[in-house]
Structure formats: C-alpha cells, structure tokens
C-alpha cells in the first residue's frame, strides 16, 4: 500500500496544473512553480492585457527570459508516464472489470450518449433507448469536453486578470485625484491668507468643498473596489471548481457537463465610471478657482460666488489662413476636408501642408470660450494656436510649437501634449467640445459642452502677450462647425 501511495504521489508531482497531463518540456519560474512550456506560453505570454507575465498559480510577475528548462523534472515526468502506462496495462490484464459498470447490464461503461448526456455500455447502445442517439467512446467524449473546459478556463483567467488590472488602475486614478485635491487645498490656503474677513469665510467654503470631494472620491473608490473584489472572488471560486472538475474521472466529469459549461460562460463585466461627470466638473471648477486666486486677486470678491467666468466668443474662420484643400461655408462657421486642392494664392498666412485654418478672432487678455460641433468628424483636431505658429511645411502640433489642442484619430482621442501625446479616456464620444482660453493664466481647457465633463486641461504656460487664435485641423471627408 505504501509503495502504491508513493507511486501515486510521484505521478501527481509530474502533472502540469494547466493541462493536467504529464509535463512536456517543463519550465520552472522564479517562484518555484513548474508548467509545460507550451501551456505557460499559451496561458501567460500570449496575453496582451498586462505589461508583464504572472505565474498562473501564485500570480507573481516574471519576465519571459526567466523561464528555466527543468530537465530533471522532464525525466521524472517521463518515468511517471511510463509507470502510468504500465499500471494501465496491468489493470487491463488483471482487472478487466475495474471500470464502472452499467447498473442494468453489469457491463463496462465504454460509450457516452451525447443526447442523454450519460455513460452507457455496449448493450445499452443497441437498445431502443439509445439506438437512434449519437454516441462516442467515453474517452473521446471526455477529451472533447475537457478541451472545452480548458478553453473556458483560459477565458476566465483572462477575465480575472483584466479585472485585477482594472482594479489597480482605478485605485491609482483615485489616488491621483486625492493628490490633486490636496494640492488644490494647499493653494487655496496660501491665497486666503492674503485676504481679510470676507475672504476667510470663502476659504472655509472652498476647503469644505474639497473635503467633500475627498469623501465622495474615497466613497466611490471603495464602492468600485468592493465590486471588483466580489467579481474576482466569484471568478476565483468558479475557476477552482472547474479545475477540480477537470481532475475528476471521465464518467464523473461528464455528469451535468453542459450545465457546468454554461456556468463558465459569464457575461462581460460591465465596469461603471469611477467618477460621475458632475464630480469631475466640481473638481475641475475647484482647480479653476485656485488658478483664479493666483492670477486675478483683484477681482476675486466679485467672481468667487459664481466661479471663473468666460466670455463666449463669436468665432468665424479666416479664409486667408485655410489650407487649399479645406472648404469653408459661406458664413465661415464650418469647414470640410475636400478631396482636391483649390486654386488659391499662396499668401504668407496660409497653411500649405497641414489641413489647418485659424479663427479670425485674436485674444491677448481675459477669458474666452467657444464651442465646436465635432460629431460628424472622424479625423480632426481643435484648439488654439499662437499668431507665430508656422504656416509652411511640416509642423509639430504641440504647446512649444504654438498649438494646444485635442484630436480624434482612428477612434482614439488624444491631447497634443508634450513631450508625448496623452491618450484620453472618455465615457462617451463628445458631440460638442467647448474650448476655454485663459490668457492671463496661460491655460487652455476642453470640456464636453453637453455634459460639462472635463476632457483635458493643458498645464499653465506664459503666452507673453502674444495673440492667440482658434485653430482647427480637419481631414478629407470630415466636417466641423462652430456653434453660434
């Protein structure tokens, strides 16, 4: 008995926990766990949801080059495989009826009825009950269903990995927001110290608002983390159950197999937005108030109750700056990317390479905003440009080159920031974008005009009294319009 137990322990130690078969070309990870090289490659390295791979058992991260070939384990697995084969041959020779028997005919259950989903013997196969049914050898059927379970296990593992990454990302985002509120708090306190009794009251109001934002952000973060944790636990339990199912003998594995597989086919996890547009708008408003305190202390008393105010500009497009391939409407309120160049004079103000156009209006002081209809465009950019922006040849649209803008390209929204462009995660595609320009503060911000949700705010920069124009870039087939 002890020898049999030792052999069984050896055979179990030689099994890969992914495919549940004897190791083929086993590799060892830094954490000490072993897997078939092909199994590990399919399970981990093929995934693009994480910047690094992780052990399927303990989730410890590892690099692809850290996998070490385990030749001794390969030899052990080969020995265990041979022992298992010899054991099966011995059982076939000495215990031909060691398999489960049909309760009705006392014959070995060698077939599986696909219709009734039950193992049957050869006599059952010829009975009226199963004569017209599709049957397969039980080993072949078990292998088919086992492959299906393994496929579902891969999907479940990927889902769990995606949610774990999402959980980490949202925790990082909430921490950044909390850091931002703390920075705004410090700015607010510093500015309020310069004011008298009236401003002390406003200081307390602003701090209370930031404190409330802290509480709401933490509350929403905890709610999201709890939901993600519950989903992870649920998936982990289901994965454990499926792995246990795979270890069962074929006849037991096939019991209620379709029900088991259906439980694996979970719907896609729908992740709600971490913060509502209203909460983000309140945070953005707090940032604007802090900037307002820094730059325009003189008018603070009149403006604080309503927050920063922007003058709505009635912008029209300047045809003398439009690239020859752009088609402007008669009222100069919309622009479309044409499919051929027009015969227009090559004046110094005109863009000759980038399909761009400037607004006629120029701003050197104050706060101004205007809105763009972007819903019909598939490839576009909107923002502001300095008067000195290059008009000829290739240009690099970034703040140090005189352009601050957001754009849509191949379905991805990005801010043309520096040193590299910033990918924007928007809850829904904006139909109208509001461009907000603060000349004194040197700041350009973009909002969804319909929801008031902030899209992106460029860091403050000095415009040095230079004239600033609205700027539009639009590709062939796209059309943008200025809202009245």
C-alpha positions, 0 to 999 in steps of 0.5 A: 500500500505504501509503495502504491501511495508513493507511486501515486504521489510521484505521478501527481508531482509530474502533472502540469496544473494547466493541462493536467497531463504529464509535463512536456518540456517543463519550465520552472519560474522564479517562484518555484512553480513548474508548467509545460512550456507550451501551456505557460506560453499559451496561458501567460505570454500570449496575453496582451492585457498586462505589461508583464507575465504572472505565474498562473498559480501564485500570480507573481510577475516574471519576465519571459527570459526567466523561464528555466528548462527543468530537465530533471523534472522532464525525466521524472515526468517521463518515468511517471508516464511510463509507470502510468502506462504500465499500471494501465496495462496491468489493470487491463490484464488483471482487472478487466472489470475495474471500470464502472459498470452499467447498473442494468447490464453489469457491463463496462461503461465504454460509450457516452450518449451525447443526447442523454448526456450519460455513460452507457455500455455496449448493450445499452447502445443497441437498445431502443433507448439509445439506438437512434442517439449519437454516441462516442467512446467515453474517452473521446467524449471526455477529451472533447469536453475537457478541451472545452473546459480548458478553453473556458478556463483560459477565458476566465483567467483572462477575465480575472486578470483584466479585472485585477488590472482594472482594479489597480488602475482605478485605485491609482486614478483615485489616488491621483485625484486625492493628490490633486485635491490636496494640492488644490487645498494647499493653494487655496490656503496660501491665497486666503491668507492674503485676504481679510474677513470676507475672504476667510469665510470663502476659504472655509467654503472652498476647503469644505468643498474639497473635503467633500470631494475627498469623501465622495472620491474615497466613497466611490473608490471603495464602492468600485473596489468592493465590486471588483473584489466580489467579481474576482472572488466569484471568478476565483471560486468558479475557476477552482471548481472547474479545475477540480472538475477537470481532475475528476474521472471521465464518467464523473466529469461528464455528469451535468457537463453542459450545465457546468459549461454554461456556468463558465460562460459569464457575461462581460463585466460591465465596469461603471465610471469611477467618477460621475461627470458632475464630480469631475466638473466640481473638481475641475471648477475647484482647480479653476478657482485656485488658478483664479486666486493666483492670477486675478486677486483683484477681482476675486470678491466679485467672481468667487460666488459664481466661479471663473467666468468666460466670455463666449466668443463669436468665432468665424474662420479666416479664409486667408489662413485655410489650407487649399484643400479645406472648404469653408461655408459661406458664413465661415462657421464650418469647414470640410476636408475636400478631396482636391486642392483649390486654386488659391494664392499662396499668401504668407498666412496660409497653411500649405501642408497641414489641413489647418485654418485659424479663427479670425478672432485674436485674444491677448487678455481675459477669458474666452470660450467657444464651442465646436460641433465635432460629431460628424468628424472622424479625423480632426483636431481643435484648439488654439494656436499662437499668431507665430505658429508656422504656416509652411511645411511640416509642423509639430502640433504641440504647446512649444510649437504654438498649438494646444489642442485635442484630436480624434484619430482612428477612434482614439482621442488624444491631447497634443501634449508634450513631450508625448501625446496623452491618450484620453479616456472618455465615457462617451464620444463628445458631440460638442467640445467647448474650448476655454482660453485663459490668457492671463493664466496661460491655460487652455481647457476642453470640456464636453459642452453637453455634459460639462465633463472635463476632457483635458486641461493643458498645464499653465504656460506664459503666452507673453502677450502674444495673440492667440487664435482658434485653430482647427485641423480637419481631414478629407471627408470630415466636417466641423462647425462652430456653434453660434 
